[in-house]
Structures are given as structure tokens and as C-alpha cells.
Amino acid sequence: MGWVRLHPYNIAQKVQIVVEHFRAFVAPLLNGKAKAMVVVGSRVEAVRWQLAIDKYIKERGYPMRTLVAFSGEVSDKESGPDGFTENSHA
């Protein structure tokens, strides 16, 4: 099940749904200052989701940003050669 949750295709499909739902239904709230949280099952999954969301919003030119929160350092060779921390932008 972990392989399925971390597969780039599956994450990309979910990212599209999450971002477009946010844009349509959440972003307009609170005078455009609404925020949302995506909770995932692991630190590796958090890094991969952030990378996928960043890629998706950049490709479409959406004026959004992401923030990822986890403890320690995440080493995930599929996401990049270096480790990721909260302070490094994934």
C-alpha cells in the first residue's frame, strides 16, 4: 500500500483534485486569505506532495505557495539527491 501512496502518478492525480477544489471552494473564503492543510501518512509522502503541488501550481501560474512541516531530515532519492528539511524548500 505504501508503494501505491507514494507513486508519482497517484500523487499527481490527487494533487490536481486537491488544488482545483481549493481554488474553487476554499480560496474565495475569508477575502481570499483562506488556507488549507493536506495531511499525509509519512514525511516522505509530505515531501513528494509538496513537490507535486509546487509543480502543478507553477505550471498553471497560480498565485499560491506551499509549506511543509515535519521533523528531522527526509532522504528520498526519488525526490532529489539531497535530504529535505522544513527549512529547505522541497
N, C-alpha and C positions, 0 to 999 in steps of 0.2 A: 504494500500500500504506500510506503514511503516513496518508492520509485515513481509511482503514479502522481503523487502530490508534488514531486519536485520536477517532473518532466516539463521542459520549456513550452511545449505546445499547450499542455493543460493550463499552465500558469498564464500564458498569453491569452487564452480564451476567457479565462476568469477575469483577468485584468481589464479586458475590453468591457465586459459586463459591469464590473465594479465602477470603472471610471465613467462610463456613459450614464449609469444610474446616478452617480454623484452629480454629474453635470446637469442632468435633467431634473432631479428631485431634491437634492440637498444643497448644492451651491447657491441657488437663489434665496435660501433662507438666511435670516439674520443679516440682511442688507449685503449679501454676497460674501460674508465673512465666516460662513459655516465651515466646519471641519468634519472629517470622518476618520475612523480608525479601522484598519484591517488587522484582524488577529489571526496569526498562523501558528502552526504546530511546532516550529523549531526556528533556531537562529539562522540556519542555512536557508530555510524557506523564506524568512524575512528578508534576507539579502537578495535572493532571487526575485521576490515580489517587488522590492524597491527598484531593482534594475529594470524589470519588465514594465513597471508603471512609468518610470522615468523615460524609457524608450518610447512608450506609447504616447505620452503627452508631448514629448519633443517632436515626434513625427507629425503630430496634428497641430502643433503650435498652440496648445492650450496653456493659458496663464496659471499654471498650478505648480506646486512643489511637493516633494515628499520628505518625510523624516522617518528614520527607522530607529528603533530603540531595542537594545539588547545588551547583555553584559558580556564583558570579555572580548575576545577576538574570534572571528569566524574565518576558518580556512576552507575555501571551496574552490577547487581548481577549475571547475566548470564556469564559475563566475569571474575569475580573474586570477592572475599569478600571485598577487599579494593578498594578505589577510585583510579582513574588513573589521573596523571598529565603529562605534557610534560616531566618532569624530571624523572618520574617513567617509567621504561621500561615495557610496557604492556605485 
